[in-house]
């Protein structure tokens, strides 16, 4: 991270650089053709967007959101200057590091192509914005591969060889979140809003951003031979989002895969096979395949203590910052897999997803759609005086359908208050049966949420 202070340090592929140079030196240079070359290389696209948004122009705060607009803003001279200054991956990286970087770039390109196709299918007014968001969605992974962070190799092994959920691989291999890293860099480099916001899990509630997220899921799953856990949930969610039958979705995905295999030789080196239909491979499309977590997330007392100090220090600041600190404390301090905060709308007391930690690659969970199937249950939890255990060993039963969708037998929930007003609901679970939600975890969970409520009340001058 510290070694890569500017996006210009992210190496581009030699093939993309040569293609763009030939195009600029040719007789016909259209914005569409140049943008198509940029879409075949996330690093090149990133640098074009970054430079275009740094150009002073008459629209003041209006950002350059698409690659075609970036091409128009930079012009041939700006693009030529960019090509003269970029670093080539083939010169900077070597061996397994280069191979992993090229494969990550190819997955990003495949995600961009799927997102563009789906946006056009859904009659999106600006499909190029969605494509750019999907192309750069895994920015954190690109960066760690580029700087040679040794931890990223273990992460890739866990995700692509052992099919561990990416955010759990984050926890054990990186001690950080790739999604959070990508979001911080996207903000720092002033990348377009669609790119930035597609990296925030709660935005799965918005269809355009959900399309970019799901396209990345699909690209990862395709490059893993359709063997990733929770794949069926993503497929059915994409089918619902695009209003396509499973067979129609399969045709569209496979058409994009075939085109990309021809354009990108790197994809031929992966386990890229056509997506089977539900009739041919029911297990791939199974909505309720349980995910067996291969390990527990280890609780860390130092992280819990750090969370308490930060909560104390940040009281009186923004609610979102305080809540994010709370969620990270629950996730890393107590070793809880997924932690979420659902905000409560004043008046009608309906819940909306706002913040998530530990579920970055589960758009179906982040979308909050499962709450519609359990509205009565969540309404009851909002009235609870303290922590509630729902499911196995708890005072409230967890409906079978909801248990299957969540993939856990039990979860903890507790209202978060500011004085006399409820702000929302804090949710937490653990995936592994051998590392279940015991009484000690429940007590610590309740204590941290209660402490946050007290800080919120104290900062607003109300008595908790």
N, C-alpha and C positions, 0 to 999 in steps of 0.2 A: 504493500500500500504506500509506504513512504517513498519507495523507489520510483513510483509512477506518479509524479506530481502533475503532469499534463497529459491530455489525451494523445498528443503527438508522439508519446513514447510507446503507445500501443502499436505493435508491428502489423503491417498489412501483408497480404499474400502477394508474392511476386507475380503470379498469374493475373491477378486483378489489376495490379499497377500497370503491367504491360498492355492489357486490354484497354484500359482507360487512355493510356498514352497514344495508342494506335488510333483510337476513336477521335481524340482531340486533334490529331495530325491529319485526319482524313478530310474528305471534301464535305461530308454531311455530318453535322453534329447537332442532334436534337436533344432537348432536355430529357425526353422520355428515354432515349437510348443511353444517355449518360447516367441517368438515375437507375436504370436497370443494372448497369455495371456496379454502381455503388451498393445496390441491394444484394449483390453477390459477395460482399465482403463487409462484415459488421465494423471492422476497425476503420476501413476507408469511409464508410457511411457516417460513423461517429465523428470523425475528424472534419468531414464536410459540413455536418450539422453544427458542430462546435464553431467552426470558422465563420459560417454564414450568420450565426446568431451574434457573433462578435463584430460584424460589420455595421457601422452607424448607417441608419437609413431613415427615410422620411416617415415610416410608420411607427417610429418611437418604440412603444412597448410591445407591439405585435411581434410575436416570435415566429421564426422560420420553422415550420412543423413538419414539412415533407422534404424528401430528397430532391424532388423536381424544383421546389422553391429554392432549396440550397444551391442547386446548380445554377439557377437563374441569378441568385444573389452574388455568387462567386465569379461567374463568367469564366470564359476560357482561360484568361490570365490567372485568375485565382486558383482554378483547378490545376493548372500547370505548375504553379508555385507549390501547391499542396503535394503534387507528385514528386517534385524535386526534393522536398523536405522529409517525406515519410521514411520510416525504417522498414525494411523487408524482414518478414519472419524467417525466411530461409537463410538469411545472413546473420540474424541475431540469435536464433534458437537452433537446437540440433537434437538428434536422436528422439527419444521418447517424449521429450518436452515439446519438440516441434510437432510430432505426430498428434499428441493430445491437443495442442493448440489448434491445429488444422481441423481436427474432428469437432472441437467446440465451435469453431467458426462455421463449419458446415451445418451443424445442428441449428445454429442461429439463423442461417440462410434458409434452411428448410422451414423453420418456424415462421419466418417472414413471408415465405411463399404461401404457406397454409393460411396465415392470417389474411393476406391480400385476397386469396381465393374466397375465403369465408365472408369477408367484408363485402365483396362484390356480390356474392350469393345473397347476402342479407340486404342488398341495396343501400349500403352505407354511402353517405355523400362524399366521404373522404377516406377511401380504403388505404391510400398511401400513408396516412397517419397511423392506422392500426398496424400496417406492415412494418413501419419503422419501430413502433413500440415492441413488436414481437421480435424483430431482428436483434434489438439491443437488450432484451429482457434479462439475459444472463450475463450482464456486464461484469458482475463481481467475479464470475468464473473466468472470463476472458482476462481480467486484470491479474488475478493470482497466477494464472498460467504464464502470462507475459513476464511477470517479475520473477518467476522461478520459485515461488513459495513451495517449499517441500511438502507442506501439508496437503496440497491440492491433489497430489497423486493418490494418497490414501482415500481422499474423498471420492475421487472418480472410480476407484476400485469398489468402494462400498456401494455406490449408486448404480454403476453400469455392469459390474460383474456379480455382485451379491444382491442387487435389487433392494437395497435399503432405501427408505424414504429420504429424499434429499435433505430435508430439514433436520432429520435425526443424524444423518451423516455429517451435517454441519456441526452438530453438538459434539460428537466424539472425535472428529478428525480435524476440525478447524477452530473449535471453541469460539466461533463467531457465526454470523448469518450471512451467507452470500447475497441473499436478497437485500438485507440492510446495507451491506457494503456497496452493492450496485446502486441503491437509492441515494446513499450519501454522495457517491461520485457523480451521479446524474444531476443532483442539485448543485454540487460544487462546480460542475462544468456547464451549468445552465442549459442542459439538454431540453428538448421540447416537453411540454407538460404531459402529453400522452405517454412518452417514454418514462418519465419519472413516476407518474401515477400508476402505471401498469405494474410497478414493483411494490406497491403497497397492497397487502393482502385484502384489506376490507373493501377495496375497489372492485372486487369480484361481483359486487352487487350491481355494477354498471355493465351493460351488455357489451359495449365496445371494448372496454378494458378486459372484460372476461374473455372476449375472443382472442386477444393477444396472449393472455395467460394460458388458455386452453391450447392454443397453437404450439406454445412451448412444451406443454405437457405431451402433446401428440408427437412432436419432433423427438423428444427424449425417448418416448415409448417405442417409436418406430426404430430408432437407432439401437434399441435394446432388444429387438426381436419380439416386441409386443409382450414382454414378460414382467413389466413393472407392476407392483402392487397398486391397487385402487384404479387400475386402468379402466375397468368397466364403468366406474362412476364418471370418469372424465368423458368416455365415449357417449354415454347416455346424456350427460350434461351438454355436450356439443350438439348432439342430435336435437335436444330440446331447444337450445339457443338458436340454431339455424332453421328450426322447424322442418327438419329432414328426417325421413325414415332411416333406420340403421343401414339398410342396403344402399340408399341414395348417398348417405354420408360416406360409406365405404368406397363407393365409386369416385367421389370427389377427392378423397384422401389419396386413393391409389393413382389417380390421374396426376396429381401434384408430385407424388413420389416418383412416378415414371419420368416426368419431365426433369426433376431435379437430379435423378441418377445420371441422366444424359449430360446435364450441364456441369455436374460436380463429381469428378472422379473419386474424390475423397469419400463420398457417400457410398460408393461401391465397396469400400474397404470395411464398412460397418455391417451389422446384422440387419441391413435394410431389406425387408421382405414386405410384400403386399399385406395390407390389413385384411384379415379374413372376415367374412360376414358372420352374423350370429348363428346362422344355420350350420356353417362349416366349423366354427369354433365357439361354442356356447360359453366356455370358460373365460375366454377373452372378454366377452361382453357381460359377464356375470356382475350384477350390481352389488351383490352382497358377499363377495368373496372376503373372508376375514383376513386381516393383515396380522401376521404373527411377528411381533417386534423381536428382533434377534438379541436385544440387550435392553437393559434399563438405563435411563438417564440418571447419572450419579448426582445426588444432592451435593451442594457445595456450601459449607458454612461461611466461607470467606465472601462468596457472592451474596449470601443472605445478609451478612453484616454490612456489606457495601451498599446494598439496596436500602437498608434502614437509614444509613447516613445520607444517602442521596435524597431520600424522601424528606428527611428533616431539612436538608439544605434547600430543596426546591419548593417547599411550601410557600404559597403566595405567588408562584409562577403560573404558567399555563396549565390548565387541567390535563391537556393531552400529554405534556411532558411528565407530569406526575403519574398519570395512569400508565404510561409506557414504562416508567421506572418500576412501578408495582408489578406489571406483567413480567418484565425481565427478571425481577427478584423471585417471583413464583416459579418461573421456568428454569432458571439456572440455579437459584438458591435451593429450591425444593426438588428439583429434578422432575417437574411436571411436564408432560409431553406437549399438550396444547393448552394454551391459556388465552382467554378472549375476554373482551369487555363489550357488552351490548348496551348501548345507550338507551335511555328511556325517554320517549318524547313526552313533554309535559302536557297534561290534559288527558290525552287518550291512552297513555301508559302502554304504548306499543314499543317493542324493542327493535333496534336497528344495529347491524354489525358496525363497530367502529375501530377496534384495535385487536390485532391478533399477533401472537408470538408462538412459534413452533408449528405453524400450519401453512407456511409460505407456499407450499406446492400442493395444497388441497383446496382448489377454488370452490368445489362443491360445499365444503364446510365453511369457508370464508364468505361465501355468498349468503349464508344464513337462511337458505331456503328451507332447511329442515325445521326451522322454528315455526313455520306455518302448520306443520303436522303436530306440533306440540304447544300450540298457543295457550291452551288451558293450563298445561303444566307450568309453563314459564310465568304466566300470570300469578299462579300460586306461589312460585318462588320469589317473585317480587315483593310479596307480602310477608316473607319469612323474617323473623326477628334476628336470625343469624345464619351461620353456615348450614347448608342442607346437603346431605348425601342422597343422590338419586340413583336407584338401581341396586345392585347386589350389596346387601348388608345395610341398606339405607332405610329411611322412614317413608320414602316415596318410591313407588314402583316405576321402572323405566320401560315404557312400551316396547314391544319386540321390534316393531318397524324402526323406531328411533334408535334403538340399540344397534341394529344392523347398519343403519346409515352412519352412525357415529363410529362404529367399530370398537366400542368399549362396552363393558358390562355395568359401569358405574361412572358417575362424574360428581364433582363438587360444584356448588353454586352458592353465591352469597350476594345479597343486595349491597350496593355501595351508596352511602348516604352523605349528604352535606347538610348538617343540622337536621332539620325536619323534613327534608326533601330527598327522595330517592333519585339518584343520578342514573342508575342502570344496574346491570347484573354482571358479576365476575364469574367466569366459567373456567374449570380446569379438569384435566383428566390424565390418566396414565394408560398406556397401551398394553404393557406387559403384565401378564397374569402373575408372574413371579415377583413383580415389583408393584404390588397393588396399593390402593389408597388406604393406608392404615390410619389408626386413630391419631398417631403422632403427626402425620402429614396434614390430616384434617384440622388439628389444633393449630398448627403453624400457619396454614392457609388462612384460617379465620382470624388469627392474631394480626397478620400482615394487612389483610383487607380492612379490619377494624382500625388499625393504626392509620391507614390512609384516609379513612373516613374522618377520623379525629383531626388529622392535619388539614383536610379540606374545610372542615367546620371552623377550625381555629383561624385559618387564613381569611375566611369570610366574616369572622367576628361572631359566628353563631356557636351556641353551646351544643356539643354533640349529645 
